[in-house]
Amino acid sequence: MNMIVSGKVWKMGDHIYSDYMAPGFARKLPWEEEKKHILHIHPVFAEKCQAGDVIVAGRNFGCGPSRENAATNLKKLGIGCVVAESFARIFFRNAIAIALPVMECEGATRLFQEGDQLELDFENSRVRNLTRGGESRGPLLPPELIDIVKAGGIMESL
């Protein structure tokens, strides 16, 4: 798996609940219908998000109900990575388990505007704004977590 991810930024705020990524009312719908409701709190995300796009968010991304399919739905949409000021623990673990690159980065919401091009060097915890310039680093992940993502997820790693 490529550990350099780049894509167009979708910007989200603080406390983005897992229910926004996996709405309970949409879980039994066919995927083509369910995906129209993912991150419905953003006015055009579900309609215009494309594979390879990335999410930049504030604090506590993925909080709320423990929905494993919150990270899975982002992966199924083709989201390349999520960079946030902080993550809810369960969302972070679920994302790593399915090989969705996630990185904590203090100041990420100030570094990016919606529509900017982001480049994430996952192994080195470095994020760059290719549109406006600037970069930041997050805490390095333990090598075991990086290896899980490189392998394509926890099951592939095992």
Residue, then its C-alpha position, 0 to 999 in steps of 0.5 A: m500500500n502506498m503510504i503517501v496519500s494526496g487528494k482534495v480536502w473536505k473540511m469538517g468541524d469538531h465532534i463529528y459523530s460516527d452516526y454521521m458516517a454510518p447513520g442508523f436509519a440508512r444501514k439497511l439501504p442498498w449502498e447506492e442509497e446509503k452513501k447519499h447519507i454519509l456525512h449529511i451534515h455537510p451540504v454537498f459532501a455526499e453528492k460531490c465526494q470522489a474517490g481519493d478525496v481526503i477529510v480534514a477535521g477538528r477535535n474528537f473525529g468519530c465520537g459517539p456510538s461505536r459503529e465499526n461501519a463509520a470508518t468502513n463507509l469512508k473507506k468504501l467511498g474511497i476517502g484516502c485519509v482523515v487528518a484531524e486535530s484528534f480522534a475518538r479512540i474507537f474510530f481511530r482503532n477501527a480505521i487502522a484495522i481496515a487500513l484507512p490512514v488516519m493522523e492526528c495533527e494539531g492545527a490541521t484545520r488552520l492549515f487547510q481550506e476546503g478544496d485544497q490539495l493535501e499530501l499525507d506522508f503516513e509513515n512519517s506523520r507529515v501533512r503538506n498543503l500543496t495548494r497554499g503551502g505549509e506543512s505540519r507533523g503529527p505524532l509518529l504512530p508505532p511501527e506495528l500500526i503502520d505495518i497493519v495499514k501497509a498490509g491492507g488491514i488487521m486481517e491481512s496483517l494476521 
